[in-house]
Amino acid sequence: MEWLNQDYAILLKTAKDNIFQKIINYLFLLILCSSFFACNSLPQKETVTAEIDTLPFYISPDFTPYWVGKTAAEYERIHTVADFAFTNQSGETISQETVKGKIYVTDFIFTACPGICPKMMNNMVKVQEAFKGDDNVLLLSHSVTPEIDSVKALKKFGERNGAIEGKWHLLTGERKAIYDIARKSYFADEDLGFSRDGNDFLHTENFILVDGQRRIRGIYNGVLPAEVDRLIEDIHTLKLEIDDGY
């Protein structure tokens, strides 16, 4: 019977070891879970972000999104679009006063464009339709060939593409002024980040979203329907910001 007693002793020891190991594992798991929930219940460190769920700002030609809270010192130094004055398809002067306090989408086109411009115009129509009855949302399309695109030419172009006068402004003016605001204020160019001569032709497919204080809040590929859908959603987000006084 001695061998039986030895086997029983071994089994008993093994059982005790297993139970002990299970207890150790359980305690370890309990400590791990407690630490996890404790860490997650701690208040998060404050960062320089907006106080509400909001869109980023774009302050440089590389289009890096930048979030900054309204109470941060940097908030007052966010890049803004320079003052401007151009003529629309109705012969009216459109300036920074026209867009003051309003959300607007801007792009750069020309009436003789055979490539991406028709797609951009069609997609801008979608934005126009989404906010057709909202006077606080405007559209501004600048001609990059103003020496060709007269007021009369823009009027015909607008009618052909469904632009609603007073809602969607097709703009012409001095070439240098259009190119300066495009590159220096809107960072609009297909060769982003490269030094460009003032005579180089400006061509970009971007739609640029600007808030009521003339700050850039979104960049979108104007030929892609999914990007236009995102733009429309972001305009709704900006409208909420205005309601919150942001």
MIMITOR-620892 format. One line per field, with one value per residue (C-alpha): x, y, z; residue number from 1; chain; residue in one letter. Coordinates in Angstrom, 1 decimal, always signed. Last residue first. Example, Ala and Ser with C-alpha at 12.3 -4.5 7.8 and 13.67 -1.06 7.14 Angstrom:
2
px = [+13.7, +12.3] .
py = [-1.1, -4.5] .
pz = [+7.1, +7.8] .
seq = [2, 1] .
mol = [A, A] .
type = [s, a] .
***
This chain:
246
px = [-17.1, -20.4, -22.1, -24.6, -21.6, -19.9, -23.1, -23.0, -19.4, -20.5, -23.2, -20.5, -18.4, -21.2, -21.4, -17.6, -17.7, -20.3, -18.1, -15.1, -17.2, -18.3, -14.6, -13.9, -13.6, -10.9, -11.5, -9.7, -11.3, -11.4, -9.7, -10.3, -12.3, -14.0, -17.3, -15.6, -13.8, -14.1, -11.7, -12.6, -9.5, -9.1, -6.2, -4.7, -2.8, -0.7, +2.7, +3.1, +3.6, +6.5, +5.9, +7.9, +6.9, +4.8, +1.8, +2.3, -1.5, -2.1, -4.4, -2.8, -6.0, -4.5, -1.1, -1.6, -5.2, -5.2, -2.1, -3.4, -6.7, -5.0, -2.4, -5.1, -7.2, -10.8, -13.3, -15.6, -18.4, -20.5, -22.9, -25.7, -26.5, -26.9, -27.8, -25.2, -26.9, -23.9, -25.1, -26.4, -23.1, -21.1, -23.3, -22.8, -19.1, -18.7, -20.6, -18.6, -15.4, -13.6, -10.8, -8.5, -9.8, -8.1, -7.9, -11.6, -12.6, -15.6, -17.2, -20.0, -22.1, -23.6, -25.3, -28.3, -29.4, -32.2, -30.0, -27.7, -27.7, -28.5, -25.4, -23.2, -24.5, -24.0, -20.4, -20.1, -21.3, -19.0, -16.0, -16.8, -17.0, -13.7, -11.7, -10.9, -12.2, -11.5, -12.7, -14.7, -12.0, -11.9, -10.6, -12.5, -14.3, -16.7, -18.3, -19.5, -20.8, -20.0, -18.5, -18.8, -20.0, -17.8, -14.7, -15.5, -17.9, -18.4, -21.5, -21.4, -23.9, -21.3, -19.2, -16.6, -13.7, -12.6, -10.4, -9.2, -6.8, -7.9, -7.1, -4.3, -4.9, -3.3, -6.2, -6.5, -2.8, -3.3, -5.6, -9.1, -10.8, -9.0, -6.7, -6.7, -4.4, -4.8, -1.6, -2.5, +1.2, +0.5, +0.1, -2.7, -5.4, -7.8, -9.4, -13.1, -15.1, -16.4, -16.4, -13.8, -11.2, -7.8, -4.6, -4.4, -5.8, -4.6, -7.4, -9.2, -8.6, -11.3, -9.3, -6.4, -8.5, -10.3, -7.0, -5.4, -8.4, -8.3, -4.6, -5.0, -7.9, -6.0, -3.0, -5.3, -6.9, -3.6, -2.2, -5.4, -5.2, -1.6, -2.5, -5.3, -2.9, -0.2, -2.7, -3.9, -0.4, +0.5, -2.6, -1.8, +1.8, +0.6, -2.0, +0.7, +3.0, +0.1, -0.7, +3.0, +3.0, +0.0] .
py = [+79.2, +80.7, +77.4, +78.0, +78.9, +75.7, +73.8, +75.5, +74.3, +70.7, +71.1, +72.4, +69.4, +67.0, +68.8, +68.6, +64.9, +64.3, +66.4, +64.1, +61.0, +62.5, +63.0, +65.9, +68.6, +66.9, +68.5, +70.8, +71.9, +74.6, +77.6, +80.7, +83.6, +84.4, +82.9, +79.7, +78.7, +75.4, +74.9, +72.8, +71.5, +70.6, +73.0, +74.8, +78.1, +78.9, +80.1, +83.9, +84.7, +82.2, +79.3, +78.0, +74.4, +73.4, +72.4, +71.9, +71.5, +75.0, +76.5, +77.7, +79.6, +82.9, +83.0, +80.9, +81.6, +85.2, +86.0, +84.3, +86.2, +89.6, +89.0, +88.2, +91.4, +90.5, +87.6, +85.8, +83.3, +83.8, +81.0, +82.1, +85.6, +84.2, +80.5, +78.5, +75.9, +75.1, +76.7, +79.7, +80.1, +79.8, +82.4, +84.8, +84.0, +85.0, +88.3, +89.2, +88.5, +85.2, +85.7, +88.1, +86.5, +83.1, +81.7, +82.3, +82.3, +80.2, +81.4, +79.5, +80.8, +79.4, +81.7, +82.3, +78.7, +77.8, +76.1, +74.5, +70.9, +72.1, +74.4, +71.6, +69.3, +72.1, +72.3, +68.7, +69.4, +72.4, +70.4, +67.7, +70.3, +71.9, +68.6, +68.5, +70.8, +74.1, +77.0, +78.6, +78.7, +77.3, +78.0, +76.9, +78.4, +77.1, +79.6, +79.9, +83.3, +85.8, +88.2, +86.6, +89.7, +92.0, +90.1, +91.2, +90.6, +93.6, +93.1, +92.7, +89.9, +87.2, +88.3, +91.0, +90.7, +92.5, +90.8, +91.0, +88.3, +84.8, +84.0, +82.1, +81.5, +84.1, +84.7, +81.0, +80.6, +82.1, +79.2, +79.9, +78.9, +75.6, +74.8, +71.9, +72.0, +69.9, +69.8, +71.4, +71.6, +75.2, +76.4, +77.4, +74.8, +74.7, +71.6, +70.9, +70.7, +68.5, +71.2, +72.7, +72.8, +71.3, +72.5, +69.5, +68.7, +65.6, +63.1, +62.8, +59.4, +56.8, +55.1, +54.6, +53.1, +50.9, +49.4, +49.1, +47.2, +44.9, +44.1, +43.6, +41.1, +39.3, +38.9, +37.7, +35.1, +33.9, +33.5, +31.6, +29.4, +28.6, +27.7, +25.4, +23.7, +23.3, +21.9, +19.4, +18.4, +18.0, +15.8, +13.7, +13.2, +12.2, +9.8, +8.2, +7.8, +6.4, +3.9, +2.9, +2.2, +0.0] .
pz = [-31.6, -30.7, -30.1, -32.9, -35.1, -34.3, -35.2, -38.6, -39.0, -38.4, -41.1, -43.5, -42.6, -43.7, -47.1, -47.5, -46.7, -49.4, -51.8, -51.0, -51.7, -55.1, -56.2, -58.6, -56.0, -53.9, -50.5, -48.1, -44.9, -42.2, -43.7, -41.6, -43.1, -39.8, -40.9, -41.9, -45.1, -46.9, -49.9, -52.9, -54.5, -58.2, -58.7, -61.6, -61.5, -64.6, -63.8, -64.4, -60.7, -60.6, -58.2, -55.4, -54.5, -51.5, -53.4, -57.1, -57.8, -56.3, -53.7, -50.5, -49.9, -48.7, -50.4, -53.4, -54.4, -53.0, -55.0, -58.2, -58.1, -57.3, -60.1, -62.6, -61.9, -61.7, -62.3, -60.0, -60.3, -57.3, -56.2, -54.0, -55.3, -58.8, -58.7, -60.7, -62.9, -65.1, -68.3, -66.4, -64.7, -67.9, -69.6, -66.7, -66.6, -70.2, -69.7, -66.6, -68.6, -68.6, -71.1, -69.2, -66.0, -66.9, -63.4, -62.8, -59.2, -57.9, -54.7, -53.0, -50.1, -46.9, -44.5, -46.8, -46.4, -48.8, -51.4, -48.9, -50.1, -53.7, -53.8, -52.5, -55.2, -57.8, -56.7, -57.7, -61.2, -61.5, -60.3, -62.9, -65.6, -64.4, -64.5, -68.2, -70.9, -69.2, -71.4, -68.6, -66.1, -62.5, -59.0, -55.9, -52.9, -50.3, -47.9, -44.4, -43.5, -40.8, -43.3, -46.8, -48.7, -46.5, -47.6, -51.1, -54.0, -56.4, -58.5, -62.3, -62.3, -63.1, -60.1, -59.8, -57.3, -54.1, -51.5, -47.9, -47.0, -45.9, -42.3, -40.6, -36.9, -34.6, -32.2, -31.4, -30.6, -27.1, -26.3, -25.0, -28.3, -28.4, -31.2, -33.7, -36.7, -39.8, -41.9, -45.3, -46.4, -47.6, -44.0, -41.5, -41.9, -39.0, -37.6, -37.5, -34.3, -31.5, -28.8, -26.5, -29.3, -28.7, -27.0, -24.7, -21.3, -19.6, -19.2, -15.9, -14.3, -14.8, -17.5, -15.3, -12.5, -15.0, -16.2, -12.8, -11.4, -14.5, -14.0, -10.2, -10.8, -13.5, -11.2, -8.4, -10.7, -12.0, -8.5, -7.4, -10.4, -9.6, -6.0, -7.2, -9.6, -7.0, -4.5, -7.1, -7.9, -4.2, -3.7, -6.7, -5.5, -2.0, -3.4, -5.6, -2.6, -0.5, -3.2, -3.5, +0.3, +0.0] .
seq = [246, 245, 244, 243, 242, 241, 240, 239, 238, 237, 236, 235, 234, 233, 232, 231, 230, 229, 228, 227, 226, 225, 224, 223, 222, 221, 220, 219, 218, 217, 216, 215, 214, 213, 212, 211, 210, 209, 208, 207, 206, 205, 204, 203, 202, 201, 200, 199, 198, 197, 196, 195, 194, 193, 192, 191, 190, 189, 188, 187, 186, 185, 184, 183, 182, 181, 180, 179, 178, 177, 176, 175, 174, 173, 172, 171, 170, 169, 168, 167, 166, 165, 164, 163, 162, 161, 160, 159, 158, 157, 156, 155, 154, 153, 152, 151, 150, 149, 148, 147, 146, 145, 144, 143, 142, 141, 140, 139, 138, 137, 136, 135, 134, 133, 132, 131, 130, 129, 128, 127, 126, 125, 124, 123, 122, 121, 120, 119, 118, 117, 116, 115, 114, 113, 112, 111, 110, 109, 108, 107, 106, 105, 104, 103, 102, 101, 100, 99, 98, 97, 96, 95, 94, 93, 92, 91, 90, 89, 88, 87, 86, 85, 84, 83, 82, 81, 80, 79, 78, 77, 76, 75, 74, 73, 72, 71, 70, 69, 68, 67, 66, 65, 64, 63, 62, 61, 60, 59, 58, 57, 56, 55, 54, 53, 52, 51, 50, 49, 48, 47, 46, 45, 44, 43, 42, 41, 40, 39, 38, 37, 36, 35, 34, 33, 32, 31, 30, 29, 28, 27, 26, 25, 24, 23, 22, 21, 20, 19, 18, 17, 16, 15, 14, 13, 12, 11, 10, 9, 8, 7, 6, 5, 4, 3, 2, 1] .
mol = [A, A, A, A, A, A, A, A, A, A, A, A, A, A, A, A, A, A, A, A, A, A, A, A, A, A, A, A, A, A, A, A, A, A, A, A, A, A, A, A, A, A, A, A, A, A, A, A, A, A, A, A, A, A, A, A, A, A, A, A, A, A, A, A, A, A, A, A, A, A, A, A, A, A, A, A, A, A, A, A, A, A, A, A, A, A, A, A, A, A, A, A, A, A, A, A, A, A, A, A, A, A, A, A, A, A, A, A, A, A, A, A, A, A, A, A, A, A, A, A, A, A, A, A, A, A, A, A, A, A, A, A, A, A, A, A, A, A, A, A, A, A, A, A, A, A, A, A, A, A, A, A, A, A, A, A, A, A, A, A, A, A, A, A, A, A, A, A, A, A, A, A, A, A, A, A, A, A, A, A, A, A, A, A, A, A, A, A, A, A, A, A, A, A, A, A, A, A, A, A, A, A, A, A, A, A, A, A, A, A, A, A, A, A, A, A, A, A, A, A, A, A, A, A, A, A, A, A, A, A, A, A, A, A, A, A, A, A, A, A, A, A, A, A, A, A] .
type = [y, g, d, d, i, e, l, k, l, t, h, i, d, e, i, l, r, d, v, e, a, p, l, v, g, n, y, i, g, r, i, r, r, q, g, d, v, l, i, f, n, e, t, h, l, f, d, n, g, d, r, s, f, g, l, d, e, d, a, f, y, s, k, r, a, i, d, y, i, a, k, r, e, g, t, l, l, h, w, k, g, e, i, a, g, n, r, e, g, f, k, k, l, a, k, v, s, d, i, e, p, t, v, s, h, s, l, l, l, v, n, d, d, g, k, f, a, e, q, v, k, v, m, n, n, m, m, k, p, c, i, g, p, c, a, t, f, i, f, d, t, v, y, i, k, g, k, v, t, e, q, s, i, t, e, g, s, q, n, t, f, a, f, d, a, v, t, h, i, r, e, y, e, a, a, t, k, g, v, w, y, p, t, f, d, p, s, i, y, f, p, l, t, d, i, e, a, t, v, t, e, k, q, p, l, s, n, c, a, f, f, s, s, c, l, i, l, l, f, l, y, n, i, i, k, q, f, i, n, d, k, a, t, k, l, l, i, a, y, d, q, n, l, w, e, m] .
***
